[in-house]
Amino acid sequence: MMFTYAILTLSDKGAAGEREDKSGRVLEEAVSEKLGYAKEYYAVIPDDEDVLVRSYTHCIKDLHVDLILTTGGTGLSERDITPEVTARFADKEIPGMGEAMRMKSLAITPHAMITRCGAYLKEKTLIINLPGSPKGAAENFSFVVDAIPHALGIITGRDTECARP
């Protein structure tokens, strides 16, 4: 059985039709190329807590997606709310993924130390918050992509062991 995913792009300008969503499309291509999962949902939404929570709830409760990738809202501006909202919504944080993204990004740019990317678990869905720039979203996704299949296998009960013979 194939895993399913959703992409949520948080962008006030994108949601208003004032900016094309390149980051979400880059992630869609990366998931297709690296993982081959089935896309169930894609939306460009404003940087708004209620809208984000409703989108998460729809993806998890109605669509039963295994993986939600967000892009945008991980910076330092007043409207950047993705990590806080996700942390309140989630059941657990998965700190190693956020740490890996920052650590590997620091080898590329000193700005990595101000990103607030991260990963969380809500019920049986993995949520990964990625930067809003196409380059940042693609790079950070590439840093965690190899761990995603096993994480989803454990989360969904398809894998029962972490130890390999």
Secondary structure, DSSP 8 states (H G I E B T S, - for coil): ---EEEEEEE-HHHHTTSS--HHHHHHHHHHHHHT--EEEEEEEE-S-HHHHHHHHHIIIIIS--SEEEEES--SSSTT--HHHHHHHH-SEE-HHHHHHHHHHHHTT-GGGGG---EEEEETTEEEEEE-SSHHHHHHHHHHHGGGHHHHHHHHHTS---S---
